[in-house]
Amino acid sequence: MQSDIPVFFRPFQWVGQAVLGLFEETGKLAAFVGRVKMAAVMPPFYFMEILRQCIRIGYFSLPVVGLTAVFTGAALALNIYVGGSRFNAEQFVPNIVVLGITRELGPVLAALMLAGRVSAGIAAEIGTMKVTEQIDALHTLSTDPFRYLYAPRFWAAVITLPILVLIADIIGVYGGYLVATGTLGFNGNLYISNTLNYVTGGDVWGGMLKAATFGAIVALMGCYHGQQSQGGASGVGRAATLAVVSSAVLIFFSNFLLTTLFSRIGL
């Protein structure tokens, strides 16, 4: 069939195949996401499994999220001070730090950390179950994997990531406070006063809403690519890599959409 197509038409064939493949993969993903969401809101609910996943996804991710936040806040304060000193605007360091952490850097960086740690882990775990036919065994036992495997991970990520982001906001602002008061000569009480007077509830809630969306993306991408894996150990590794990459891309894309939406509604 390939030889029947003239050489100068083959690039169009490759483009067409790529487009059709993209639409096919998008359809599979949409159907999978719809089934997971239906399983997440319909009984039976495996509450102990949800709690176990909350501990694995949320509690065990706290150290890496906290370290990322404190160093990000510290570096952000230094860069804002250096940039602001060119315009005699050093006094705005606490205002910009708290705004940048709560609205953008806190949710995005925490989600990226979870994409690297959690999404890959979910894909590897479910991919291993897939290639070793453990998921088929669940069907044999009349257990729906969407309710038992995917929905608990979905709920755990949606619940725990906003909590992690709230903690990351506090730690990140504190990192900026340490650098500003310890290195840049800011008054500690004045720094805290400016921070509290500038930040609003909308800044914090907007970041947490983003975090819930990012948590759903992290869990869904891990589950989807794990469920799609095949071909033994190499397939599981490929699924983990695809889970991280697709999660990161969708996090940035959804962050742009949510930021645009929040700016239009005044949040």
TAPEMO-V909077 format. One record per pair of residues at least 24 apart in sequence whose ideal C-beta (glycine too) atoms are under 6 Angstrom apart, sorted by the first residue. I is the first residue (numbers start at 0). J is the second residue. Records with the same first field share a line. If there is no record, write none. Layout:
BEGIN
I->J ; J
END
This chain:
BEGIN
31->223
32->219
34->145
35->145 ; 149 ; 153
38->145 ; 146 ; 150
39->150 ; 153
45->147 ; 151
48->151
49->151 ; 154 ; 155
52->151 ; 152 ; 155
53->155 ; 159
56->117 ; 155 ; 156 ; 159
57->159
60->113 ; 116
63->112
64->109 ; 112 ; 163 ; 167
65->170
67->108 ; 112
68->167 ; 170 ; 171
69->170 ; 174
71->104 ; 171
72->100 ; 171 ; 172 ; 174 ; 175
73->174 ; 178
75->99
76->175 ; 178 ; 179
77->178
80->183
92->179
93->190 ; 193 ; 194
94->197
96->175
97->172 ; 194 ; 198
100->168 ; 171 ; 172
101->168 ; 202 ; 203 ; 206
102->202 ; 205 ; 206
105->164 ; 167 ; 168 ; 171 ; 206
106->164 ; 206 ; 209 ; 210
107->254
109->163 ; 164 ; 167
110->213 ; 250
113->217
114->217 ; 243 ; 246 ; 247
115->243
117->217
118->217 ; 220 ; 221 ; 242 ; 243 ; 246
119->239 ; 242 ; 243
121->152 ; 221 ; 222
122->221 ; 224 ; 225 ; 238 ; 239 ; 242
123->235 ; 239
125->222 ; 225 ; 226
126->225 ; 228 ; 235 ; 238
127->235
129->228
130->231
149->222
152->218
153->218
156->214 ; 217 ; 218
157->211 ; 214 ; 215
160->210 ; 214
161->207 ; 210 ; 211
164->206 ; 207 ; 210
201->266
205->261 ; 266
209->257
212->253
213->250
216->246 ; 249 ; 250
217->246
220->245 ; 246
END
